[in-house]
Amino acid sequence: MKSGDGVILVLLLLVLGIWLFFYIRNRMNNIVQNGATPTIPEDDETVSEDDVTQLLSEEGYSIVSGKQRIPIQISINDDAELLQSRLFIDYFAEKDGFYYAVKIAKDRRPLDMRGSALRDRLLVYQLVYPQTSGVLYVDLGQSKVSLIVFELDTEEHAG
């Protein structure tokens, strides 16, 4: 290897890295811009009252719609066979002009109120509906409604 070969190799890797960064960023922007963001559904019919809707009402929220099923198709390594899954949102609620996705606590799957657990279990609902202001987590056992708001810290990432 000649003395200048190392410098050329580093420059090639640097150019490749920069190209890859912009390619991925552009591809992600196209996906986000072309992807249809679902709108928050509003039921024409009144959602039947239950313990959850009553608790939300006591906290000042009004129910906008009932249970929503969001189908998901998953591909692995561009394989032709798609896997099927779905997300369920229990309700959508509104308070003071702000909308929230509502998830009900489940006894068989308790939620640890730590950052990583909240992110893993609830962030997806705010990401699917970016027009929401957060997620309401309703724990009927404790008669408690927790408002969980996710904010991305872009300052830390940029540095």
Rosetta constraint file for C-alpha pairs under 8 A:
AtomPair CA 1 CA 5 HARMONIC 6.39 0.50
AtomPair CA 2 CA 6 HARMONIC 7.84 0.50
AtomPair CA 4 CA 8 HARMONIC 6.42 0.50
AtomPair CA 5 CA 9 HARMONIC 6.11 0.50
AtomPair CA 6 CA 10 HARMONIC 6.19 0.50
AtomPair CA 7 CA 11 HARMONIC 6.19 0.50
AtomPair CA 8 CA 12 HARMONIC 6.12 0.50
AtomPair CA 9 CA 13 HARMONIC 6.18 0.50
AtomPair CA 10 CA 14 HARMONIC 6.06 0.50
AtomPair CA 11 CA 15 HARMONIC 6.14 0.50
AtomPair CA 12 CA 16 HARMONIC 6.07 0.50
AtomPair CA 13 CA 17 HARMONIC 5.99 0.50
AtomPair CA 14 CA 18 HARMONIC 6.18 0.50
AtomPair CA 15 CA 19 HARMONIC 6.10 0.50
AtomPair CA 16 CA 20 HARMONIC 6.04 0.50
AtomPair CA 17 CA 21 HARMONIC 6.13 0.50
AtomPair CA 18 CA 22 HARMONIC 6.35 0.50
AtomPair CA 19 CA 23 HARMONIC 6.00 0.50
AtomPair CA 20 CA 24 HARMONIC 6.09 0.50
AtomPair CA 21 CA 25 HARMONIC 6.12 0.50
AtomPair CA 22 CA 26 HARMONIC 5.91 0.50
AtomPair CA 23 CA 27 HARMONIC 6.09 0.50
AtomPair CA 24 CA 28 HARMONIC 6.09 0.50
AtomPair CA 25 CA 29 HARMONIC 6.16 0.50
AtomPair CA 26 CA 30 HARMONIC 6.20 0.50
AtomPair CA 27 CA 31 HARMONIC 6.25 0.50
AtomPair CA 28 CA 32 HARMONIC 6.19 0.50
AtomPair CA 29 CA 33 HARMONIC 5.97 0.50
AtomPair CA 30 CA 34 HARMONIC 5.77 0.50
AtomPair CA 30 CA 35 HARMONIC 7.98 0.50
AtomPair CA 31 CA 35 HARMONIC 5.57 0.50
AtomPair CA 32 CA 36 HARMONIC 7.98 0.50
AtomPair CA 37 CA 128 HARMONIC 7.17 0.50
AtomPair CA 37 CA 129 HARMONIC 6.88 0.50
AtomPair CA 37 CA 130 HARMONIC 7.90 0.50
AtomPair CA 38 CA 128 HARMONIC 7.35 0.50
AtomPair CA 38 CA 129 HARMONIC 6.46 0.50
AtomPair CA 39 CA 129 HARMONIC 7.10 0.50
AtomPair CA 40 CA 92 HARMONIC 7.47 0.50
AtomPair CA 40 CA 129 HARMONIC 7.17 0.50
AtomPair CA 40 CA 131 HARMONIC 7.97 0.50
AtomPair CA 41 CA 64 HARMONIC 7.40 0.50
AtomPair CA 41 CA 65 HARMONIC 6.23 0.50
AtomPair CA 41 CA 92 HARMONIC 7.91 0.50
AtomPair CA 42 CA 64 HARMONIC 5.27 0.50
AtomPair CA 42 CA 65 HARMONIC 5.13 0.50
AtomPair CA 43 CA 47 HARMONIC 7.57 0.50
AtomPair CA 43 CA 64 HARMONIC 6.46 0.50
AtomPair CA 43 CA 65 HARMONIC 4.96 0.50
AtomPair CA 43 CA 66 HARMONIC 7.36 0.50
AtomPair CA 47 CA 63 HARMONIC 7.26 0.50
AtomPair CA 47 CA 65 HARMONIC 6.61 0.50
AtomPair CA 47 CA 66 HARMONIC 6.06 0.50
AtomPair CA 49 CA 53 HARMONIC 5.64 0.50
AtomPair CA 49 CA 54 HARMONIC 6.53 0.50
AtomPair CA 50 CA 54 HARMONIC 6.07 0.50
AtomPair CA 51 CA 55 HARMONIC 6.12 0.50
AtomPair CA 51 CA 140 HARMONIC 7.47 0.50
AtomPair CA 52 CA 56 HARMONIC 6.16 0.50
AtomPair CA 52 CA 104 HARMONIC 7.87 0.50
AtomPair CA 52 CA 138 HARMONIC 7.13 0.50
AtomPair CA 52 CA 140 HARMONIC 6.97 0.50
AtomPair CA 53 CA 57 HARMONIC 5.99 0.50
AtomPair CA 53 CA 63 HARMONIC 6.90 0.50
AtomPair CA 54 CA 58 HARMONIC 6.20 0.50
AtomPair CA 55 CA 59 HARMONIC 6.38 0.50
AtomPair CA 55 CA 143 HARMONIC 7.10 0.50
AtomPair CA 55 CA 144 HARMONIC 7.91 0.50
AtomPair CA 55 CA 145 HARMONIC 7.74 0.50
AtomPair CA 56 CA 60 HARMONIC 6.45 0.50
AtomPair CA 56 CA 61 HARMONIC 5.23 0.50
AtomPair CA 56 CA 62 HARMONIC 7.03 0.50
AtomPair CA 56 CA 63 HARMONIC 7.88 0.50
AtomPair CA 56 CA 145 HARMONIC 7.23 0.50
AtomPair CA 57 CA 61 HARMONIC 4.96 0.50
AtomPair CA 57 CA 62 HARMONIC 5.85 0.50
AtomPair CA 57 CA 63 HARMONIC 7.87 0.50
AtomPair CA 59 CA 145 HARMONIC 7.73 0.50
AtomPair CA 60 CA 95 HARMONIC 6.53 0.50
AtomPair CA 61 CA 93 HARMONIC 6.00 0.50
AtomPair CA 61 CA 94 HARMONIC 5.48 0.50
AtomPair CA 61 CA 95 HARMONIC 4.91 0.50
AtomPair CA 62 CA 93 HARMONIC 5.42 0.50
AtomPair CA 62 CA 94 HARMONIC 5.27 0.50
AtomPair CA 62 CA 95 HARMONIC 6.48 0.50
AtomPair CA 63 CA 91 HARMONIC 6.96 0.50
AtomPair CA 63 CA 92 HARMONIC 6.02 0.50
AtomPair CA 63 CA 93 HARMONIC 4.40 0.50
AtomPair CA 63 CA 94 HARMONIC 6.41 0.50
AtomPair CA 64 CA 91 HARMONIC 7.39 0.50
AtomPair CA 64 CA 92 HARMONIC 5.30 0.50
AtomPair CA 64 CA 93 HARMONIC 5.12 0.50
AtomPair CA 64 CA 94 HARMONIC 6.48 0.50
AtomPair CA 65 CA 91 HARMONIC 5.66 0.50
AtomPair CA 65 CA 92 HARMONIC 5.27 0.50
AtomPair CA 65 CA 93 HARMONIC 7.20 0.50
AtomPair CA 66 CA 90 HARMONIC 6.24 0.50
AtomPair CA 66 CA 91 HARMONIC 4.53 0.50
AtomPair CA 66 CA 92 HARMONIC 6.62 0.50
AtomPair CA 67 CA 88 HARMONIC 6.91 0.50
AtomPair CA 67 CA 89 HARMONIC 5.61 0.50
AtomPair CA 67 CA 90 HARMONIC 4.33 0.50
AtomPair CA 67 CA 91 HARMONIC 5.17 0.50
AtomPair CA 68 CA 88 HARMONIC 5.65 0.50
AtomPair CA 68 CA 89 HARMONIC 5.15 0.50
AtomPair CA 68 CA 90 HARMONIC 6.47 0.50
AtomPair CA 68 CA 91 HARMONIC 7.14 0.50
AtomPair CA 69 CA 86 HARMONIC 6.55 0.50
AtomPair CA 69 CA 87 HARMONIC 5.87 0.50
AtomPair CA 69 CA 88 HARMONIC 4.77 0.50
AtomPair CA 69 CA 89 HARMONIC 6.69 0.50
AtomPair CA 70 CA 86 HARMONIC 5.29 0.50
AtomPair CA 70 CA 87 HARMONIC 5.00 0.50
AtomPair CA 70 CA 88 HARMONIC 6.27 0.50
AtomPair CA 71 CA 84 HARMONIC 7.44 0.50
AtomPair CA 71 CA 85 HARMONIC 6.09 0.50
AtomPair CA 71 CA 86 HARMONIC 4.32 0.50
AtomPair CA 71 CA 87 HARMONIC 6.56 0.50
AtomPair CA 72 CA 84 HARMONIC 5.93 0.50
AtomPair CA 72 CA 85 HARMONIC 5.06 0.50
AtomPair CA 72 CA 86 HARMONIC 5.11 0.50
AtomPair CA 72 CA 87 HARMONIC 7.42 0.50
AtomPair CA 73 CA 82 HARMONIC 6.07 0.50
AtomPair CA 73 CA 83 HARMONIC 5.72 0.50
AtomPair CA 73 CA 84 HARMONIC 4.95 0.50
AtomPair CA 73 CA 85 HARMONIC 6.44 0.50
AtomPair CA 74 CA 82 HARMONIC 5.47 0.50
AtomPair CA 74 CA 83 HARMONIC 4.88 0.50
AtomPair CA 74 CA 84 HARMONIC 6.28 0.50
AtomPair CA 74 CA 85 HARMONIC 7.65 0.50
AtomPair CA 75 CA 79 HARMONIC 6.01 0.50
AtomPair CA 75 CA 80 HARMONIC 7.40 0.50
AtomPair CA 75 CA 81 HARMONIC 6.89 0.50
AtomPair CA 75 CA 82 HARMONIC 5.00 0.50
AtomPair CA 75 CA 83 HARMONIC 6.27 0.50
AtomPair CA 76 CA 82 HARMONIC 7.74 0.50
AtomPair CA 89 CA 101 HARMONIC 6.63 0.50
AtomPair CA 89 CA 102 HARMONIC 6.31 0.50
AtomPair CA 89 CA 103 HARMONIC 6.13 0.50
AtomPair CA 89 CA 125 HARMONIC 7.54 0.50
AtomPair CA 90 CA 101 HARMONIC 7.68 0.50
AtomPair CA 90 CA 102 HARMONIC 5.59 0.50
AtomPair CA 90 CA 103 HARMONIC 5.39 0.50
AtomPair CA 90 CA 104 HARMONIC 6.68 0.50
AtomPair CA 91 CA 101 HARMONIC 6.23 0.50
AtomPair CA 91 CA 102 HARMONIC 4.91 0.50
AtomPair CA 91 CA 103 HARMONIC 7.09 0.50
AtomPair CA 92 CA 99 HARMONIC 6.95 0.50
AtomPair CA 92 CA 100 HARMONIC 5.65 0.50
AtomPair CA 92 CA 101 HARMONIC 4.76 0.50
AtomPair CA 92 CA 102 HARMONIC 5.62 0.50
AtomPair CA 93 CA 99 HARMONIC 5.71 0.50
AtomPair CA 93 CA 100 HARMONIC 5.22 0.50
AtomPair CA 93 CA 101 HARMONIC 6.55 0.50
AtomPair CA 93 CA 102 HARMONIC 6.87 0.50
AtomPair CA 94 CA 98 HARMONIC 5.47 0.50
AtomPair CA 94 CA 99 HARMONIC 4.45 0.50
AtomPair CA 94 CA 100 HARMONIC 6.18 0.50
AtomPair CA 95 CA 99 HARMONIC 6.66 0.50
AtomPair CA 98 CA 132 HARMONIC 6.96 0.50
AtomPair CA 98 CA 133 HARMONIC 6.13 0.50
AtomPair CA 99 CA 131 HARMONIC 7.38 0.50
AtomPair CA 99 CA 132 HARMONIC 4.89 0.50
AtomPair CA 99 CA 133 HARMONIC 5.82 0.50
AtomPair CA 99 CA 134 HARMONIC 7.59 0.50
AtomPair CA 100 CA 132 HARMONIC 5.07 0.50
AtomPair CA 100 CA 133 HARMONIC 5.72 0.50
AtomPair CA 100 CA 134 HARMONIC 5.29 0.50
AtomPair CA 100 CA 135 HARMONIC 5.33 0.50
AtomPair CA 100 CA 136 HARMONIC 6.31 0.50
AtomPair CA 101 CA 125 HARMONIC 6.59 0.50
AtomPair CA 101 CA 126 HARMONIC 7.11 0.50
AtomPair CA 101 CA 132 HARMONIC 6.78 0.50
AtomPair CA 101 CA 134 HARMONIC 6.69 0.50
AtomPair CA 101 CA 135 HARMONIC 4.85 0.50
AtomPair CA 101 CA 136 HARMONIC 6.14 0.50
AtomPair CA 102 CA 135 HARMONIC 5.72 0.50
AtomPair CA 102 CA 136 HARMONIC 4.69 0.50
AtomPair CA 102 CA 137 HARMONIC 6.03 0.50
AtomPair CA 102 CA 138 HARMONIC 7.23 0.50
AtomPair CA 103 CA 135 HARMONIC 7.21 0.50
AtomPair CA 103 CA 136 HARMONIC 6.23 0.50
AtomPair CA 103 CA 137 HARMONIC 5.06 0.50
AtomPair CA 103 CA 138 HARMONIC 6.24 0.50
AtomPair CA 104 CA 137 HARMONIC 5.83 0.50
AtomPair CA 104 CA 138 HARMONIC 4.76 0.50
AtomPair CA 104 CA 139 HARMONIC 6.27 0.50
AtomPair CA 104 CA 140 HARMONIC 7.83 0.50
AtomPair CA 105 CA 109 HARMONIC 7.64 0.50
AtomPair CA 105 CA 110 HARMONIC 6.74 0.50
AtomPair CA 105 CA 111 HARMONIC 7.39 0.50
AtomPair CA 105 CA 137 HARMONIC 6.69 0.50
AtomPair CA 105 CA 138 HARMONIC 5.79 0.50
AtomPair CA 105 CA 139 HARMONIC 4.98 0.50
AtomPair CA 105 CA 140 HARMONIC 7.25 0.50
AtomPair CA 106 CA 110 HARMONIC 6.08 0.50
AtomPair CA 106 CA 139 HARMONIC 7.93 0.50
AtomPair CA 111 CA 117 HARMONIC 7.04 0.50
AtomPair CA 111 CA 118 HARMONIC 7.49 0.50
AtomPair CA 112 CA 117 HARMONIC 5.93 0.50
AtomPair CA 112 CA 118 HARMONIC 7.28 0.50
AtomPair CA 113 CA 117 HARMONIC 6.65 0.50
AtomPair CA 113 CA 118 HARMONIC 6.29 0.50
AtomPair CA 114 CA 118 HARMONIC 6.08 0.50
AtomPair CA 115 CA 119 HARMONIC 6.05 0.50
AtomPair CA 116 CA 120 HARMONIC 6.08 0.50
AtomPair CA 117 CA 121 HARMONIC 6.07 0.50
AtomPair CA 118 CA 122 HARMONIC 5.50 0.50
AtomPair CA 118 CA 123 HARMONIC 6.92 0.50
AtomPair CA 119 CA 123 HARMONIC 4.89 0.50
AtomPair CA 119 CA 124 HARMONIC 7.85 0.50
AtomPair CA 120 CA 124 HARMONIC 7.76 0.50
AtomPair CA 122 CA 126 HARMONIC 7.41 0.50
AtomPair CA 122 CA 135 HARMONIC 7.14 0.50
AtomPair CA 123 CA 127 HARMONIC 6.29 0.50
AtomPair CA 123 CA 150 HARMONIC 6.82 0.50
AtomPair CA 124 CA 128 HARMONIC 6.02 0.50
AtomPair CA 125 CA 129 HARMONIC 6.35 0.50
AtomPair CA 125 CA 135 HARMONIC 7.13 0.50
AtomPair CA 126 CA 130 HARMONIC 5.55 0.50
AtomPair CA 126 CA 131 HARMONIC 7.90 0.50
AtomPair CA 126 CA 132 HARMONIC 6.14 0.50
AtomPair CA 126 CA 133 HARMONIC 7.47 0.50
AtomPair CA 126 CA 134 HARMONIC 5.95 0.50
AtomPair CA 126 CA 135 HARMONIC 6.59 0.50
AtomPair CA 126 CA 150 HARMONIC 7.62 0.50
AtomPair CA 133 CA 149 HARMONIC 6.70 0.50
AtomPair CA 134 CA 147 HARMONIC 6.72 0.50
AtomPair CA 134 CA 148 HARMONIC 5.57 0.50
AtomPair CA 134 CA 149 HARMONIC 4.41 0.50
AtomPair CA 134 CA 150 HARMONIC 6.64 0.50
AtomPair CA 135 CA 147 HARMONIC 5.92 0.50
AtomPair CA 135 CA 148 HARMONIC 5.16 0.50
AtomPair CA 135 CA 149 HARMONIC 6.43 0.50
AtomPair CA 136 CA 145 HARMONIC 6.37 0.50
AtomPair CA 136 CA 146 HARMONIC 5.59 0.50
AtomPair CA 136 CA 147 HARMONIC 4.71 0.50
AtomPair CA 136 CA 148 HARMONIC 6.19 0.50
AtomPair CA 137 CA 145 HARMONIC 5.68 0.50
AtomPair CA 137 CA 146 HARMONIC 5.08 0.50
AtomPair CA 137 CA 147 HARMONIC 6.48 0.50
AtomPair CA 137 CA 148 HARMONIC 7.30 0.50
AtomPair CA 138 CA 143 HARMONIC 7.65 0.50
AtomPair CA 138 CA 144 HARMONIC 5.98 0.50
AtomPair CA 138 CA 145 HARMONIC 4.59 0.50
AtomPair CA 138 CA 146 HARMONIC 6.47 0.50
AtomPair CA 139 CA 143 HARMONIC 5.85 0.50
AtomPair CA 139 CA 144 HARMONIC 5.22 0.50
AtomPair CA 139 CA 145 HARMONIC 6.33 0.50
AtomPair CA 140 CA 144 HARMONIC 6.41 0.50
AtomPair CA 153 CA 157 HARMONIC 6.91 0.50
AtomPair CA 154 CA 158 HARMONIC 6.05 0.50
AtomPair CA 155 CA 159 HARMONIC 6.58 0.50
